[in-house]
């Protein structure tokens, strides 16, 4: 058993069942969970939880023990399945406080992003299924309404919680109900525009709503924090708010000067509060502000949640300070590294080394971008809160003045890049396909209409695996290819990625290149990056009878499938890599249409509006359809669930054996 989260045992608690002052508990908090587990008799609290309402019946000492059990279970399972470790460890006490304070049979709880919801899953009837986290057929890594009645809103992308919760609050009021609606949002998610749009409307509407700000980055000294907590507790009490309202009404009633006196009084209050607390911003949005509160002190959390629930006149924001990775030393030391992890050894925190020695597409992109920037000072790297995930952290280290992390602000990132491009720079915006969806209008309006040379480096294109439907890069071909002025490339391997990136950064107009998550194909890197001819693909294998047109990461599996099918059919299929998805390699595609009466298209994107659709449109518009047998392989018109990339590709028919079967089937059709 590994060193588990530290917590007090029942013997360490006072006779009244309450924790002693924090100064007295420092040595106590070094106790290990296994010491408690080995005590006789001991029954697992976590395993006894059948429904979240049981938490409200537990004492604070029991909840402290339960918090340690939850942490241990999360660490054990995530070490085997991978997942979002540090965020979930940081909100264990907050989750317990929420579920023990509110009745989520009736009250509505919305998690933002949802990568911190593992404790929520464990405590809402899914403890027995938790071993299946993020595995095919198992429970999702994010809240899903279809998975549990306690997942009140499905999430996976950031900054949606306040908007969704406000909609729930209005629905509650229109229905004449009285339950609470709570949104939990992190300080990182609060950087996105949608979060502020939600705050703005919530303050304007003035409906009862609780927003919990989970702040694990802002640094506040203990003295100021204690004073701000005192002020917030005092200024949030009902009698204080009522007195404040009466004083302001009295001042306004004074003839001629009353309104000015009221304004001066409010300004004085705001200045006083903002000097001591960080609540001024939220007060400006007409929120009642409470906090900051220690997010790992269960008693304090529950008292302040009850305080927030008692506020009747408008929305309230409870500011909670937490530590990412709390209770697991490696994650506390490096929360960024342990934000989203693969397999690791729980005793040491060391990652399980992959046996694959082939570099990833992201790694090749990262290295190539730095090499190109060494020679071209116009290149600027931009990312939206994902420097490590997109590989731009290497660029940041080498060129700190030419690197910008805009935070979780994808819309801003695209327009910001457009501004740079308008002044002669060549910005490379590295962003996941699923997150680029959020900035579609900016791609159209700010980049493409103005024909600006912005390079969209679309990482995680295609199936990403265990993060599931909210994270698959399924739609980028469909939502980019129809925009005028933009070019779209899809490199088949790590070597072609280098050439595509070089071409994009030297292209006089908008350009996007899409590449998948995971390792490349081990192809050698062919010299220096070279410019590719727009609208020109490559015939990788000539053949007869049947043509295979494969896109991006499916090109190499298509080559392997063609070799397998040849053994069955006795004919060698042609394999064509278009490279350019826009502009289409029209001349070569037209030749294929004239030569072959059987054509198979393979792409790891949605078939509706995808690359094959573009080619068929071209064929139809130019009279190139003459009764050919055509088959398309791609992602179905449904959301693909979570599981390993290999398992999911087999599920949707995109692995080598599936492609080979499709070739044989198509060739045998009359």
Residue pairs with C-beta under 8 A, 6 or more apart in sequence:
1 34
2 75
2 346
2 347
3 32
3 329
3 347
4 32
4 33
4 34
4 68
4 71
4 72
4 75
4 327
5 33
5 67
5 68
5 71
5 72
5 326
5 327
5 328
6 29
6 30
6 31
6 32
6 68
6 327
7 29
7 31
7 33
7 36
7 64
7 65
7 67
7 68
8 19
8 25
8 28
8 29
8 31
8 61
8 64
9 28
9 31
9 35
9 36
9 39
9 65
10 61
10 65
12 25
12 28
12 31
13 19
13 20
13 61
14 20
17 59
17 60
17 61
18 60
18 299
19 25
19 60
19 61
19 64
19 299
20 28
33 68
33 69
33 72
36 42
36 65
36 68
44 69
45 58
45 62
45 65
45 66
45 69
46 66
46 69
46 70
46 73
46 122
46 123
46 127
47 127
48 54
49 55
49 66
49 122
49 123
49 125
49 127
50 125
51 124
51 125
52 99
52 104
52 105
52 123
52 124
52 125
52 150
53 103
53 105
55 63
55 66
55 96
55 99
55 100
55 123
56 99
56 100
56 101
56 103
58 66
58 100
60 298
60 299
63 96
63 100
63 298
64 298
66 96
67 92
67 93
67 96
67 298
68 327
70 92
70 95
70 96
70 119
70 122
70 123
71 89
71 92
71 326
71 327
71 328
73 122
73 127
73 130
74 85
74 88
74 89
74 92
74 118
74 119
74 122
75 85
75 89
75 328
75 346
76 346
77 83
77 130
77 131
77 133
78 84
78 85
78 88
78 118
78 133
78 341
79 343
79 344
79 345
79 346
80 131
80 343
81 131
81 133
81 134
81 135
81 343
81 466
82 134
82 340
82 341
82 342
82 343
82 466
83 118
83 133
83 134
83 141
83 340
83 341
83 466
84 115
84 116
84 118
84 141
84 339
84 340
84 341
85 325
85 328
85 331
85 338
85 339
85 340
85 341
86 324
86 325
86 331
86 335
86 336
86 338
86 339
87 115
87 116
87 186
87 324
87 339
88 115
88 116
88 117
88 118
88 119
89 324
89 325
89 326
89 327
89 328
89 331
90 116
90 214
90 216
90 295
90 322
90 323
90 324
90 325
90 326
90 335
91 116
91 119
91 184
91 214
91 295
91 322
92 119
92 326
92 327
93 295
93 296
93 297
93 298
93 301
93 322
94 184
94 212
94 214
94 295
94 301
94 320
94 322
95 119
95 120
95 123
96 119
96 123
96 298
97 298
97 301
97 302
97 305
98 104
98 109
98 182
98 184
98 212
98 305
99 120
99 123
99 124
100 302
101 302
101 305
101 306
101 309
102 109
102 180
102 182
102 305
102 309
103 179
104 124
104 150
104 152
106 179
107 179
107 180
107 181
107 182
108 152
108 153
108 165
108 168
108 172
108 179
108 180
108 181
108 182
109 120
109 150
109 152
109 182
109 184
110 152
110 153
110 155
110 161
110 164
110 165
110 168
110 181
110 182
110 183
110 184
111 117
111 120
111 143
111 153
111 155
111 161
111 184
112 155
112 158
112 159
112 160
112 161
112 162
112 183
112 184
112 185
112 186
112 189
112 195
113 142
113 155
113 156
113 157
113 158
113 159
113 186
113 189
114 141
114 142
114 143
114 154
114 155
114 156
115 141
115 142
115 339
115 340
116 184
116 186
116 214
117 142
117 143
118 130
118 133
120 143
120 150
121 130
121 133
121 139
121 143
121 148
122 130
124 148
124 150
124 151
125 148
125 150
126 139
126 147
126 148
129 138
129 139
130 139
131 138
132 138
132 139
133 139
133 141
134 140
134 141
134 466
134 467
134 468
134 642
135 466
135 642
135 643
135 644
136 641
136 642
136 643
136 644
136 647
136 648
136 651
137 643
138 642
139 147
140 147
140 468
140 642
141 466
141 467
141 468
141 642
142 154
142 155
142 156
142 467
142 468
142 470
143 151
143 152
143 153
143 154
143 155
144 151
144 154
145 151
145 152
145 153
145 154
146 154
152 168
153 160
153 161
153 164
153 165
153 168
154 470
155 161
155 470
156 467
156 468
156 469
156 470
156 471
157 434
157 435
157 438
157 470
158 186
158 188
158 189
158 192
158 408
159 185
159 189
159 190
159 191
159 192
159 193
159 194
159 195
159 408
160 194
161 183
161 184
161 185
161 189
161 195
161 198
161 211
162 183
162 185
162 194
162 195
162 198
162 199
162 202
162 211
163 194
163 197
163 198
163 201
164 183
165 181
165 182
165 183
165 198
165 209
165 211
166 181
166 198
166 201
166 202
166 205
166 207
166 209
168 181
169 181
169 202
169 207
169 208
169 209
170 205
170 207
172 178
172 179
172 181
173 207
173 208
180 208
180 210
180 309
181 208
181 209
181 210
182 210
182 211
182 212
183 209
183 210
183 211
183 212
184 212
184 214
185 195
185 211
185 212
185 213
185 214
186 213
186 214
186 215
186 216
187 213
187 214
187 215
187 216
187 217
187 218
188 217
188 385
188 407
188 408
189 195
189 408
190 196
190 213
191 385
191 407
191 408
191 409
192 407
192 408
192 409
192 410
193 409
193 411
193 412
199 211
199 282
199 285
199 287
200 285
202 209
202 211
202 285
202 287
202 315
203 285
203 286
203 287
203 314
203 315
204 286
206 286
206 313
206 314
206 315
207 314
207 315
208 311
208 312
208 314
208 315
209 315
209 316
210 305
210 308
210 309
210 315
210 316
210 317
210 318
211 287
211 315
211 316
211 317
211 318
212 305
212 317
212 318
212 320
213 291
213 317
213 318
213 319
213 320
214 295
214 320
214 322
215 292
215 295
215 319
215 320
215 321
215 322
216 295
216 321
216 322
216 323
216 324
216 335
218 278
218 321
220 228
220 278
220 292
220 321
224 276
225 292
225 321
227 276
228 276
228 277
228 278
228 279
228 291
228 292
229 291
229 292
229 293
231 273
231 276
231 277
232 277
232 279
232 289
232 290
232 291
232 292
232 319
233 290
233 304
233 307
234 240
235 241
235 273
236 288
236 289
236 290
236 307
236 311
236 316
238 310
238 311
238 312
241 288
241 313
244 269
247 265
248 262
248 265
248 266
251 258
251 261
251 262
251 265
252 258
252 259
252 261
252 262
254 261
270 280
270 283
273 279
273 280
273 283
274 280
274 283
277 289
277 291
278 292
278 319
279 289
279 291
279 317
279 319
282 289
282 317
282 319
283 289
286 314
286 315
287 314
287 315
287 316
287 317
288 311
288 313
288 314
288 315
288 316
288 317
289 316
289 317
289 319
290 304
290 307
290 308
290 316
290 317
290 318
290 319
291 304
291 317
291 318
291 319
291 320
291 321
292 319
292 320
292 321
293 300
293 301
293 304
293 318
293 319
293 320
293 321
294 300
294 301
294 320
294 321
295 301
295 320
295 321
295 322
295 323
296 322
296 323
296 326
301 320
304 318
305 318
308 316
308 318
323 332
323 335
324 331
324 332
324 335
324 338
324 339
325 331
325 332
325 333
325 334
325 335
325 338
326 332
328 338
328 349
329 349
330 338
330 348
330 349
331 338
331 349
336 388
337 388
338 349
340 389
341 351
342 351
342 352
342 354
343 351
343 352
344 350
344 351
344 352
345 351
345 352
356 519
358 494
358 519
358 520
358 521
358 522
359 494
359 519
359 520
360 517
360 518
360 519
360 520
361 459
361 491
361 494
361 497
361 515
361 516
361 517
361 518
361 519
361 520
362 389
362 390
362 391
362 459
362 515
362 517
363 391
364 494
364 497
364 498
364 520
365 390
365 391
365 430
365 457
365 459
365 497
365 501
365 515
366 390
366 391
366 392
366 393
366 394
366 395
367 394
368 497
368 498
368 501
368 502
368 529
369 379
369 381
369 391
369 392
369 394
369 395
369 428
369 430
369 457
369 501
370 394
370 395
370 398
370 399
371 529
372 379
372 501
372 502
372 505
372 529
373 379
373 381
373 395
373 398
373 399
373 402
376 426
376 505
377 402
378 424
378 425
378 426
379 402
379 425
379 426
379 427
379 428
379 505
380 402
380 403
380 404
380 417
380 420
380 425
380 426
380 427
380 428
381 392
381 395
381 396
381 399
381 402
381 403
381 404
381 427
381 428
381 430
382 392
382 403
382 404
382 405
382 406
382 413
382 416
382 417
382 427
382 428
382 429
382 430
383 390
383 392
383 404
383 405
383 406
383 413
383 429
383 430
383 431
384 405
384 406
384 407
384 408
384 409
384 410
384 413
384 431
384 435
385 405
385 406
385 407
385 408
385 409
386 392
386 430
386 431
386 432
386 435
387 393
387 396
387 403
387 405
389 432
389 459
390 430
390 431
390 432
390 457
390 459
391 430
391 459
392 403
392 405
392 430
395 402
395 403
396 403
396 405
404 416
406 412
406 413
406 416
410 431
410 435
410 436
410 438
410 439
411 438
411 439
411 441
411 442
413 429
413 431
413 439
414 429
414 439
414 442
414 443
414 446
414 447
414 454
414 456
415 442
415 446
416 427
417 427
417 429
417 447
417 454
418 442
418 446
418 447
418 450
418 452
418 454
420 427
421 427
421 447
421 452
421 453
421 454
422 450
422 452
426 453
426 455
426 505
426 506
427 454
427 455
428 455
428 457
428 501
428 504
428 505
429 454
429 455
429 456
429 457
430 457
430 459
431 456
431 457
431 458
431 459
432 458
432 459
432 460
432 471
432 473
433 458
433 459
433 460
433 461
433 462
433 473
433 474
433 475
433 476
433 514
434 460
434 464
434 470
434 471
434 472
434 473
434 474
436 443
436 456
436 458
436 476
437 475
437 476
437 479
440 479
443 456
443 480
443 483
443 486
443 510
444 483
446 452
447 454
447 486
447 510
448 483
448 484
448 485
448 486
448 510
449 485
451 485
451 509
451 510
452 509
452 510
453 507
453 508
453 509
453 510
453 511
454 510
454 511
455 501
455 504
455 505
455 507
455 511
455 512
455 513
456 480
456 510
456 511
456 512
456 513
457 501
457 504
457 512
457 513
457 515
458 473
458 476
458 512
458 513
458 514
458 515
459 473
459 515
459 517
460 471
460 473
460 516
460 517
461 473
461 476
461 490
461 514
461 515
461 516
461 552
461 604
461 605
462 472
462 473
462 474
462 514
462 516
462 517
462 552
462 553
462 604
462 605
463 472
463 473
463 474
463 516
463 604
463 635
463 640
463 645
463 648
463 649
463 652
463 654
464 471
464 472
464 473
464 517
464 645
465 517
465 642
465 643
465 644
465 645
465 648
466 642
466 643
466 644
467 642
468 640
468 641
468 642
469 639
469 640
469 641
469 642
472 635
472 639
472 640
473 514
473 516
473 605
474 605
474 606
474 635
474 640
475 605
475 606
476 512
476 514
476 605
477 488
477 490
477 514
477 551
477 581
477 603
477 605
477 606
477 609
477 610
477 611
478 605
478 606
478 608
478 609
478 610
478 613
479 609
480 486
480 488
480 512
480 582
481 488
481 581
481 582
481 609
481 611
481 614
482 609
483 510
485 509
485 510
486 509
486 510
486 511
486 512
486 582
487 504
487 507
487 509
487 510
487 511
487 512
487 534
487 580
487 582
487 583
488 511
488 512
488 513
488 514
488 580
488 581
488 582
489 500
489 503
489 504
489 511
489 512
489 513
489 514
489 532
489 579
489 580
489 581
490 500
490 513
490 514
490 515
490 551
490 552
490 578
490 579
490 581
490 611
491 497
491 499
491 500
491 513
491 515
491 552
491 579
492 550
492 552
492 553
492 555
492 556
492 577
492 579
493 520
493 521
493 523
493 555
493 556
494 520
494 521
494 523
494 525
495 523
495 524
495 525
495 526
496 579
497 513
497 515
497 520
498 525
498 529
499 529
499 530
499 531
499 532
500 513
500 532
500 579
501 513
501 529
502 529
502 530
502 531
503 511
503 531
503 532
504 511
504 512
504 513
506 531
507 534
514 552
515 552
515 553
516 552
516 553
516 604
517 645
518 645
521 556
532 579
532 580
534 580
534 583
535 580
535 583
535 584
535 585
535 586
536 579
536 580
536 585
536 588
537 576
537 577
537 578
537 579
537 580
537 585
537 588
538 576
538 577
538 579
539 574
539 575
539 576
539 588
540 555
540 559
540 575
540 576
540 577
541 559
541 562
541 572
541 573
541 574
541 575
542 572
542 574
543 562
543 571
543 572
543 573
543 574
543 575
544 571
544 572
544 573
544 574
545 569
545 571
545 573
545 596
545 598
545 667
546 571
546 573
546 574
546 596
546 598
546 599
546 600
546 663
546 666
546 667
547 573
547 574
547 575
547 576
547 592
547 595
547 596
547 598
547 599
547 600
548 558
548 561
548 562
548 573
548 574
548 575
548 576
548 599
548 600
548 602
548 659
548 663
549 576
549 578
549 589
549 592
549 599
549 600
549 601
549 602
549 612
549 615
550 557
550 558
550 559
550 575
550 576
550 577
550 601
550 602
550 603
550 659
551 577
551 578
551 581
551 601
551 602
551 603
551 604
551 605
551 611
552 603
552 604
553 604
554 602
554 603
554 604
554 633
554 654
554 659
555 575
555 577
557 602
557 654
557 655
557 656
557 659
558 575
558 602
558 659
559 575
560 656
560 660
561 656
561 657
561 658
561 659
561 660
561 662
561 663
562 572
562 573
562 575
562 660
562 663
564 656
564 657
564 660
565 573
565 660
565 663
565 664
565 667
566 572
566 573
568 660
568 664
569 663
569 664
569 667
571 667
573 600
573 663
573 667
574 592
574 595
574 596
576 588
576 592
578 584
578 585
578 588
578 589
578 611
579 585
581 611
581 614
582 614
584 614
584 615
584 618
586 618
589 615
589 618
589 619
590 622
590 624
592 599
593 599
593 619
593 624
593 625
593 626
593 628
594 624
596 628
597 626
597 627
597 628
597 629
598 628
598 629
598 630
598 666
598 667
598 669
599 628
599 629
599 630
599 631
600 630
600 631
600 632
600 633
600 659
600 662
600 663
600 666
601 611
601 612
601 615
601 630
601 631
601 632
601 633
601 634
602 633
602 634
602 654
602 659
603 610
603 611
603 612
603 632
603 633
603 634
604 634
604 635
604 649
604 654
605 611
605 634
605 635
606 634
606 635
606 636
606 637
607 613
607 632
607 634
607 635
607 636
607 637
608 637
610 634
612 632
612 634
616 625
616 630
618 624
619 625
629 666
629 669
631 662
631 665
631 666
633 653
633 654
633 658
633 659
633 662
634 652
634 654
635 652
636 652
640 648
640 651
640 652
641 648
643 651
646 655
649 655
649 658
650 658
653 659
653 662
